[in-house]
């Protein structure tokens, strides 16, 4: 009987930790990005309308933009790609597909 109580408490503590331990998540390397080749910058899709981009554009991933040495186009893009704090349970739910990812544009 005592072993069951100990196991129950350990399980309770683990489940509680899933809701309160924060993870600092960065955008995945395959996040969709728009390259602005004239300025050698990249633009997050939610910031495209306000970016005053030229016609020399390409859609790619964040990893390619970083490999090319491009910088963020403006503060909107920097803010859109900031790392975010999530609990472990929300991270698991996002990976399973129950919740939407933060950088799923």
N, C-alpha and C positions, 0 to 999 in steps of 0.2 A: 504494500500500500504506500509506503514511503517513497519507493522508487517512482511510482506513478505521479506522485505529487511533485517530485523533483523534475521529472520529464515535462510535466505540465507547465511549471514555472519557467523552465528553460525555453520551451516552445513559445510561451507568452512573451518573454523578453526578446526573442528573435523576431517575432512578428511585430512587436512594438518598434524595434530598431529599424525594420523595413520602412516604417512610416516617418521616422525622424532623422535618420542619418543622411546628410546631404551629399550629393555627388555633384561635382563641377563638370558639366558636359560641354564639350566643344562641338562645333558643327562637323558632321562627317565629311571626309575628303571627297565624297561623291555628291556633295550639295550642288545643286544647279546654280550657275553663275553666268552673267553676261559679261563678256570681255569687250572693252572699249579700246580698240587698237590705236586710235589716234592719240589718246592720252596715256596709254599703257596702264590702264586701271581696270578694275572689275566692279560690277554693279550687282547688288542683290536684286532679284526680280521684284520684290515689293517696293523698291526705291527707283525703279526704272522711269516711271512717269515724271518724277521730279528731278531727274539727273541731267537733263539737257544733253543727251548723248548724240553723237554724230551718226553717220550711216555705216561706219566701218566697225560692225559689231559681229560677235560670234557667241553662240551659246556653248558652254562647256562645263567643267566641274571645278570646284574650288582647288583641288590638287593641281590641275593644269595651270590655273591662274598663279598659284604660288610658285610652281616650277618656272614659269615665265618671268617671275620677278615683278609681277604687277602689284600695284598698291590698291587699297580701297578707294573708290571714286569720291566718296563724300562721307560725312558723318552718319548719314542714314544707313549706308552699307555697313559701316563699322558697328553701329548699334544693332543692326539686324543679325550680324554674325558674331556677336558677343557670346561668350560661354554662359551657360545658364545653370542655375542650381535646381536640382530635382532630387526628390527622395528616391531611395532604391526601388520602392514599389512602383512609382510612376515611371522610372526608367524601364523596369520589366514590362509594365503594361504598354509602353510605347514600342518596345521591341517586338512584343507579341502582336501588336496591331490593334489593341483595344482603344488606345489613345492616339491622337495624332502627334507625329513628330514635330519638334519645334521649327525645323528648317525644311519642311516639306512644302515646297512652293510649286 
